[in-house]
Amino acid sequence: MQKSRFPAAFLAALAPDPTTPRTGRWLRMIFGLALAVLGLGAPIASAGTTTIPVTNGSFETTYGGSTATYWYHLNAANGWTPSTDSAYAAYNIGDSVGIGYPANNAAFAAAANGKYAVNLFGVKNITQDMGTQTFNAGDQLSVSFSGGFPNAGGTVKGGLFYAKFIINGVTYTSSAYDTTNNTGGSGSWQTFTFTQTIPANVTGTFQIQFSVDQTLTYRPWLDNVSNVTVTSVGGSTPTITTSGTLAAVSTTYGTASATPSSFTVSGANMTAGITVTPPAGFEVSQTVGGASGYAGSGTAITVGSSGTIASTTVYVRLAATATVGSSPYSGNITCVSSDATTQNVATVSSTVSKATPTATLTVDNSPVTFDGSPKAATVTLSASSVAGSVQNILTGGAATQTASNTYAVTGDFVPTDTANYNSLTGLAAGNFVINPAAQTYASWASTNGVTGGPSYVGNDGLSNLLVYALDLKLNGGNGSA
């Protein structure tokens, strides 16, 4: 809570007392100012303690709506808004007129402070809007008030009621106060105090409310509501703390780091969660395994929320999308939250190596027949893990072959993305076969020293040979049949 720069005596002097005549109020103000300046008035609130004033806490400021002298309506104009505009709002029980009301029952000898008090059963609840306030986590709010237990008789009895602080729509409720347990018995007042610790930093509309337990027929009374005291316990500034030193998380392209590094982050008095943002190439997560939880390269995650953020492990790795060309990667991971000093966690320079693809090559033009001209295998890329092409095809270690034989074929696979993938050299593609040409009669005769022969030498060698042999056998000729 932000502390007022004016001393309590000064503020007290400025607060008007509607029961004091105008001249008296001016004298009181002047006297109070003098005391404040001289330091002789009410003590200045101790360090870490401030006060939020409650308007009409003793219900002495009346509001129109009735000509009766023993009661008046509560209204926002005099500080309190009731949920029910009951005729039995604030009773005058401090003089002879008020003591006799309700009929046949002297409820109290006097109010707890002044002449008036409130029968909570009649109004159900009363609320005071205390404007926009700022509270820090750990601040303690405290308010004191008097609960009344009327003299027994009729329907005017003690009972249960509650005090509430409502901050930005969030309600903090006290335990039940039972005025039937007042130590002074019936016709007495007892002082109660409601204290609430604020769990998180908050700014918003602040209200104080008192409500009755409407399930009971008993009727608690309320008077003498004090100002609200705010005590700062300390450590109200949001603080981010990090711990741990990161290690290198190098990897290969297309694969996130196999083993992430990590650090811890925590927060105290936070108004919001901690935004953890890695530099480009890195990604962070609150879980260690697989792809789960990682937000992607350079993308932030949020750790915790307002209040206290327990020590949380943040895992760091290179993303699968980090490229070889941008490697090595480094930079700070920033931990940021509203009103807190940013904390940086340095990454260690980490590299991305080229990945090695897979590819399968297949010879697609084997076998061929020798015809005297050079022959070369052609190769097809039948499968690969990434796009690419086949280059540098060798047939038996050379570009071409001229002799009939069986030759081992190799080729290189060159990926399209040569920046991030290695090339594969000397991949086996299979065999390339050059079959010998068919033998003719002329070549056979020449090889075997045979002269003459059939006139249709152009036929295939086996036919020529058979014809020649048949001619010799049947005709005794020279194979020219």
LOKETI-750082 format. One record per residue (C-alpha): residue in three letters; x, y, z. Coordinates in pm, whole numbers, plus 32768, in hexadecimal, padded with zeros to 4 digits. Layout:
N
R   r   c1   c2   c3
R ALA    X    Y    Z
...
END
This chain:
481
R   r   c1   c2   c3
R MET 8000 8000 8000
R GLN 8087 8158 7FA5
R LYS 80C1 8227 80DF
R SER 8027 8385 80FF
R ARG 8120 84A2 810D
R PHE 804A 8552 8216
R PRO 805C 84F6 8389
R ALA 7F31 845A 8431
R ALA 7EF7 8593 8504
R PHE 7ED1 8663 83CA
R LEU 7DD7 8571 8333
R ALA 7D16 8558 8477
R ALA 7CFF 86D3 848B
R LEU 7C64 86E6 8333
R ALA 7B5B 85DD 837A
R PRO 7A15 8694 83D2
R ASP 7944 862A 84FC
R PRO 77D6 8669 849F
R THR 7771 866E 860F
R THR 784D 879E 8653
R PRO 77C8 88FE 8607
R ARG 7866 89AD 84DD
R THR 7937 8A9B 85B3
R GLY 79B3 8979 8682
R ARG 7A10 88B7 8549
R TRP 7AE7 89D9 84CA
R LEU 7B93 89FB 861C
R ARG 7BCE 8887 8623
R MET 7C67 888F 84C7
R ILE 7D4F 89B2 851A
R PHE 7DB8 890F 8660
R GLY 7DF4 87C4 85B0
R LEU 7ECA 8869 84A5
R ALA 7F9D 890E 85B0
R LEU 7FCF 87C5 8662
R ALA 8030 871C 851D
R VAL 8131 8827 84C8
R LEU 81C5 881D 8627
R GLY 81C0 86A3 8630
R LEU 80EA 86A6 876A
R GLY 7FB0 8609 86DB
R ALA 7F62 84A2 8686
R PRO 809F 83E0 8632
R ILE 8106 83B2 84CB
R ALA 80BF 8251 8454
R SER 81ED 8175 847D
R ALA 82B6 8113 834D
R GLY 81EE 8020 8278
R THR 809E 8082 8313
R THR 7F93 8158 826B
R THR 7E25 81A2 82AE
R ILE 7CF6 81A4 81CB
R PRO 7BE8 8277 8270
R VAL 7A8C 81EA 82A6
R THR 7972 82E5 827A
R ASN 786A 82F9 838D
R GLY 78F4 81CE 8447
R SER 781D 821F 8579
R PHE 76E5 8262 84A7
R GLU 76B9 83BE 8538
R THR 7688 846A 83E7
R THR 7513 8449 83AA
R TYR 7461 8441 825D
R GLY 7305 84BA 8204
R GLY 71E6 83D0 81BB
R SER 7130 83CE 8307
R THR 70A6 84CB 83FA
R ALA 70D4 83DA 851A
R THR 71D1 843E 8620
R TYR 7236 82DD 8679
R TRP 72B6 825E 8529
R TYR 732F 82C1 83CE
R HIS 7374 821B 8282
R LEU 74D5 81B7 8220
R ASN 753E 8238 80CC
R ALA 7679 8266 7FFD
R ALA 7658 83D9 804B
R ASN 76B2 8391 81B6
R GLY 77B5 8289 8163
R TRP 76FA 813F 816D
R THR 7623 8096 8066
R PRO 7534 7F8D 80EE
R SER 74BF 7E65 8021
R THR 735F 7EAA 80A7
R ASP 72DE 800A 80E2
R SER 7247 7FA5 822B
R ALA 7190 8096 830D
R TYR 7259 7FF8 8424
R ALA 73AA 806B 83AA
R ALA 7462 813B 84AE
R TYR 73BF 815D 8604
R ASN 73E2 827C 86F4
R ILE 7426 81C2 8836
R GLY 74F1 82D1 88DD
R ASP 73DE 83AB 8971
R SER 728E 8384 8A1B
R VAL 71D5 836E 88D0
R GLY 72AF 825B 8849
R ILE 72C6 818B 8984
R GLY 7155 8141 8978
R TYR 7164 80AF 8816
R PRO 710C 7FA4 87B2
R ALA 6FD1 7FA7 8880
R ASN 6FE1 7F07 89D6
R ASN 7153 7EBA 89B1
R ALA 7275 7F8F 8A23
R ALA 7373 7EF5 8935
R PHE 74AC 7FA0 89BA
R ALA 7504 8099 8AC3
R ALA 75CE 8151 89B8
R ALA 766C 8126 8864
R ALA 77D4 80B4 8853
R ASN 7834 820F 87D5
R GLY 7749 8338 87B6
R LYS 75D0 8314 87A5
R TYR 7591 8230 867A
R ALA 75CF 80C2 862A
R VAL 755D 7FD8 8514
R ASN 747B 7EA9 852F
R LEU 751E 7DCB 8426
R PHE 73F4 7CE3 840B
R GLY 7323 7E00 8382
R VAL 7417 7E65 8270
R LYS 74A5 7D07 8221
R ASN 75F6 7DA0 81C7
R ILE 7692 7EF9 81AE
R THR 77AF 7F55 80C5
R GLN 7899 807F 80AF
R ASP 7957 80CE 7F6F
R MET 7AB5 8146 7FCC
R GLY 7B32 819D 7E70
R THR 7C4C 8108 7DA4
R GLN 7D69 8081 7E76
R THR 7EB1 7FCF 7E31
R PHE 7F22 7EB1 7F0F
R ASN 805C 7DE0 7F00
R ALA 807D 7C6E 7F41
R GLY 80A9 7C3B 80B6
R ASP 7FF5 7D7B 811F
R GLN 7F19 7D4B 8251
R LEU 7DC9 7DFE 825E
R SER 7D27 7E2D 83B1
R VAL 7BE1 7EC9 842B
R SER 7B46 7ED1 8588
R PHE 79D5 7EF7 85DE
R SER 78DA 7EBC 86F3
R GLY 77D4 7DAB 86F1
R GLY 76A1 7DD1 87CD
R PHE 75D3 7CD7 8894
R PRO 7489 7D85 88EF
R ASN 73CA 7D48 8A2E
R ALA 72F9 7C0D 8A0A
R GLY 718F 7C33 89AA
R GLY 70BD 7C4C 8873
R THR 7177 7BFA 8733
R VAL 72A0 7CDD 876F
R LYS 73B5 7BED 87CB
R GLY 7522 7BB6 8779
R GLY 75A2 7AD4 8666
R LEU 76A5 7A89 855C
R PHE 7738 7B84 8469
R TYR 7868 7BA2 8387
R ALA 7962 7CAA 831A
R LYS 79DF 7CAB 81B2
R PHE 7AE7 7D58 80DF
R ILE 7A91 7D61 7F6C
R ILE 7BB8 7DB6 7E89
R ASN 7B86 7DCD 7D14
R GLY 7A60 7CDD 7D2D
R VAL 7B12 7BDC 7E08
R THR 7A71 7BAF 7F60
R TYR 7B31 7B5B 809D
R THR 7A43 7AF4 81B5
R SER 7A82 7AE1 832A
R SER 7A1B 79C5 8407
R ALA 78C8 79F3 84AE
R TYR 78AA 7AEB 85CE
R ASP 77A1 7A7C 86CA
R THR 7726 7B98 87A6
R THR 7663 7AA7 8882
R ASN 77B7 7A49 8911
R ASN 7809 7BAD 897B
R THR 78C0 7BA2 8AC4
R GLY 77E0 7CB7 8B4C
R GLY 76A4 7BF0 8B0D
R SER 7561 7C88 8A87
R GLY 755C 7DFD 8A51
R SER 76D7 7E03 8A16
R TRP 77C9 7E54 88FE
R GLN 7907 7D97 88AB
R THR 7A27 7E01 87CB
R PHE 7A8C 7D1B 86AE
R THR 7BAB 7D38 85B5
R PHE 7BBC 7CA7 8456
R THR 7D19 7C81 83BE
R GLN 7D5C 7C03 825F
R THR 7EA7 7BC9 81A9
R ILE 7EA1 7C22 8037
R PRO 7F31 7AFF 7F6C
R ALA 7F97 7BBE 7E32
R ASN 7FD7 7D1C 7DB1
R VAL 7E91 7DBB 7D44
R THR 7E00 7F0A 7CE3
R GLY 7C89 7F3D 7CD8
R THR 7B4B 7FAA 7D86
R PHE 7B58 7F73 7EFD
R GLN 7A20 7F3D 7FD1
R ILE 79D6 7EDE 8137
R GLN 7896 7E21 8186
R PHE 77DE 7D97 82B4
R SER 76D5 7C8C 8286
R VAL 75ED 7BC2 8362
R ASP 75B3 7A4B 835E
R GLN 7453 7A57 82CF
R THR 740C 78EA 831B
R LEU 73DF 7948 8489
R THR 72D4 7A1E 852F
R TYR 73C6 7ABE 8621
R ARG 7428 7C26 85EA
R PRO 758E 7C9E 8619
R TRP 75D6 7E12 8634
R LEU 76FE 7ED7 85AC
R ASP 77A9 801A 8616
R ASN 78F5 80D0 862C
R VAL 799E 8056 84EA
R SER 7B0A 80C8 84E8
R ASN 7BDE 813B 83C6
R VAL 7C87 8025 8301
R THR 7DF6 7FFB 8359
R VAL 7EE2 7F77 824E
R THR 8029 7EE4 82CA
R SER 8131 7E91 81C7
R VAL 81ED 7D5B 8231
R GLY 830F 7DAB 8147
R GLY 8398 7D1A 8008
R SER 8281 7DBA 7F41
R THR 8352 7DF4 7E08
R PRO 8327 7CDE 7D06
R THR 846E 7C1D 7CF4
R ILE 84E2 7B19 7BF7
R THR 85F6 7A27 7C5A
R THR 86B0 793A 7B71
R SER 87AA 7829 7BC1
R GLY 8886 773F 7AFA
R THR 8982 7751 79DD
R LEU 892C 76CF 7884
R ALA 8A02 75E0 77B6
R ALA 8A2A 75C6 763C
R VAL 890D 7511 758C
R SER 89A2 74D3 7431
R THR 88E2 73F8 7340
R THR 88BC 7393 71D2
R TYR 87D0 743A 70E0
R GLY 8666 73C8 70F3
R THR 8689 7338 7251
R ALA 8659 73F3 7399
R SER 876C 73CE 749C
R ALA 8763 726E 7528
R THR 87BB 72E1 7689
R PRO 8739 743A 76EE
R SER 87E2 751B 77ED
R SER 871A 75C4 7902
R PHE 8701 76D9 7A06
R THR 8601 7738 7B0F
R VAL 8530 7872 7B35
R SER 8456 78E7 7C56
R GLY 839B 7A21 7CBA
R ALA 832B 7AD8 7DF3
R ASN 8218 7BDF 7E13
R MET 81C6 7BB6 7CA4
R THR 80AA 7C73 7BFC
R ALA 80B3 7B86 7AD2
R GLY 8164 7A50 7A52
R ILE 82CC 7A50 79D6
R THR 82F8 7A5C 785C
R VAL 8427 798B 77F6
R THR 84A2 79D9 7696
R PRO 85C9 7923 75F1
R PRO 86A2 79B7 74DD
R ALA 8671 7945 7374
R GLY 86CA 77D9 733B
R PHE 8680 7770 74A1
R GLU 8536 76FB 7532
R VAL 84C6 76D6 769C
R SER 83D2 75FB 775C
R GLN 8366 75A6 78BD
R THR 8372 7433 7863
R VAL 84A6 7375 77F6
R GLY 8427 7269 770B
R GLY 83F6 7261 7594
R ALA 8343 7374 74DB
R SER 8244 73A6 75F1
R GLY 8249 7500 7689
R TYR 8350 759C 75A7
R ALA 82C8 76D9 750C
R GLY 83B0 76EE 73DE
R SER 84DF 77BB 737F
R GLY 84E4 790C 7431
R THR 8382 78E0 74BB
R ALA 832F 7942 7622
R ILE 8288 7874 7732
R THR 81E8 78F3 7875
R VAL 824C 7868 79C6
R GLY 8159 788F 7AEA
R SER 806B 79AF 7B2F
R SER 8043 7ABD 7C37
R GLY 80B4 7A94 7D9E
R THR 81CE 79A5 7DF0
R ILE 8259 78D3 7CD3
R ALA 830A 779C 7D51
R SER 845B 773C 7CC0
R THR 8411 76AE 7B67
R THR 8500 75F6 7A7F
R VAL 8515 7680 791D
R TYR 85AF 7599 7817
R VAL 8675 7629 76F3
R ARG 86D5 7588 75A8
R LEU 871F 75DF 743D
R ALA 85E6 75C1 7369
R ALA 85D1 74C8 724B
R THR 85A7 75F3 7162
R ALA 86F7 768E 71C0
R THR 87D0 769A 7087
R VAL 893D 7654 7041
R GLY 8967 77A3 6F94
R SER 88FE 7868 70CB
R SER 89D3 7793 71B2
R PRO 8A67 77C1 72B2
R TYR 8947 7840 7388
R SER 8962 7907 74CC
R GLY 88BA 7A23 758D
R ASN 87F7 7A66 76CB
R ILE 86B4 79C8 773E
R THR 85E8 7AE4 77D6
R CYS 8505 7ABA 7905
R VAL 8411 7BDE 7912
R SER 82E1 7C3F 79E4
R SER 8223 7D7D 7A37
R ASP 82D8 7E63 7B2E
R ALA 83F5 7D69 7B5D
R THR 8560 7D8F 7AF4
R THR 85A5 7CB9 79C0
R GLN 868F 7B93 79F8
R ASN 8767 7B08 78DE
R VAL 87EB 79A6 78C3
R ALA 890D 7981 77CD
R THR 8909 785E 76DA
R VAL 8A4D 77B3 7675
R SER 8AB6 77C5 7507
R SER 8A19 7695 745F
R THR 8A46 7614 72FC
R VAL 8970 7566 71F8
R SER 8A22 7462 7120
R LYS 89B3 73EA 6FCB
R ALA 88CD 72BE 6FD1
R THR 891A 7183 6F07
R PRO 87FB 7115 6E25
R THR 87B0 6FB9 6D9D
R ALA 878A 6F57 6C2E
R THR 8761 6E1D 6B5A
R LEU 87EB 6E0A 69F4
R THR 8786 6D0C 68EA
R VAL 8823 6CB7 6795
R ASP 8709 6CC1 6698
R ASN 87A9 6C64 6543
R SER 8853 6B15 657F
R PRO 88A1 6A30 64CB
R VAL 8919 6AAD 6375
R THR 89C7 69F7 6250
R PHE 8B22 6A4A 61E1
R ASP 8B2A 6AF3 6090
R GLY 8C81 6B8B 6099
R SER 8C0F 6CDF 611D
R PRO 8C4D 6D62 6284
R LYS 8B3A 6D0A 6379
R ALA 8ACF 6DBD 64BE
R ALA 89D0 6D6E 65CC
R THR 88AB 6E56 660F
R VAL 8838 6E75 677A
R THR 86E7 6ED1 6819
R LEU 86B2 6F66 6977
R SER 85B4 6E6D 69F6
R ALA 8597 6EF5 6B5B
R SER 8625 700E 6C33
R SER 85DE 70BC 6D7F
R VAL 85FC 7216 6CE2
R ALA 85E9 72A3 6B84
R GLY 8722 7285 6AB2
R SER 87C1 71F9 6976
R VAL 88B6 70EB 6902
R GLN 8A06 715F 6882
R ASN 8B5F 70CE 6828
R ILE 8AEB 6F76 67B4
R LEU 8C0D 6E81 6785
R THR 8BF8 6D32 66D0
R GLY 8D0D 6C53 674D
R GLY 8DC2 6D89 67C9
R ALA 8DB4 6E39 6677
R ALA 8CBD 6F0A 65B8
R THR 8C91 6DFB 64A8
R GLN 8CFA 6C96 6452
R THR 8D35 6BF2 62FC
R ALA 8D70 6A83 634F
R SER 8C62 6989 63A1
R ASN 8C63 694A 6518
R THR 8BA9 698D 6660
R TYR 8BFD 6ADB 6701
R ALA 8BA9 6B6A 685C
R VAL 8AFC 6CBD 6842
R THR 8B18 6DD9 6940
R GLY 8A8B 6F39 6951
R ASP 8A7B 706B 6A32
R PHE 893A 70F2 6AD1
R VAL 893B 726E 6AE5
R PRO 881F 7306 6BB8
R THR 876D 743B 6B3A
R ASP 87AB 74E6 6C8D
R THR 8924 74CC 6C94
R ALA 8935 75D4 6DA8
R ASN 889C 74EB 6EAB
R TYR 88D8 738A 6E20
R ASN 8A11 72C5 6DC7
R SER 8A3E 7226 6C6F
R LEU 8A60 70AC 6C55
R THR 8B81 7035 6B7B
R GLY 8BC7 6EE1 6AE1
R LEU 8A71 6E49 6B22
R ALA 8A4E 6CEB 6A8C
R ALA 8942 6CE4 697E
R GLY 8961 6B77 690F
R ASN 8A0D 6ACE 67E1
R PHE 8A20 6B2E 6673
R VAL 8A45 6A05 6583
R ILE 8AD1 6A17 641E
R ASN 8A86 68CD 636F
R PRO 8B67 6858 624D
R ALA 8AE4 687B 60EA
R ALA 8A50 6741 6038
R GLN 8B5D 6677 5F6F
R THR 8B2F 6661 5DED
R TYR 8BA8 6549 5D05
R ALA 8CA9 6630 5C70
R SER 8D3C 6680 5DC2
R TRP 8D34 6511 5E24
R ALA 8DD5 64A5 5CDD
R SER 8EDB 65AF 5CFB
R THR 8F23 654E 5E60
R ASN 8F37 63DA 5E0B
R GLY 8FF5 63F0 5CBA
R VAL 8ECF 6375 5BEA
R THR 8EBF 63E9 5A7F
R GLY 8D85 640A 59B6
R GLY 8C31 63F5 5A4C
R PRO 8AC2 642F 5A12
R SER 8A57 6544 592D
R TYR 8979 65DC 5A3B
R VAL 8A8E 6641 5B24
R GLY 89B8 6758 5BA5
R ASN 88E8 6666 5C78
R ASP 8935 6632 5DE2
R GLY 8A67 6562 5E32
R LEU 89B5 642F 5EBA
R SER 88DC 640A 5D83
R ASN 8A09 6432 5C9F
R LEU 8AC6 632C 5D5F
R LEU 89A8 6235 5D4E
R VAL 897A 626C 5BD8
R TYR 8AEC 623C 5B99
R ALA 8AF6 60FC 5C62
R LEU 89C4 6074 5BAC
R ASP 8A5A 60C5 5A59
R LEU 8B98 600D 5AAD
R LYS 8AD7 5EE1 5B29
R LEU 89E2 5EBE 5A0D
R ASN 8A95 5F42 58E2
R GLY 8BFF 5F1F 5938
R GLY 8C10 6081 58C1
R ASN 8CCA 61A6 593C
R GLY 8BAA 623D 5A09
R SER 8B26 6310 58ED
R ALA 89D6 6261 58CF
END
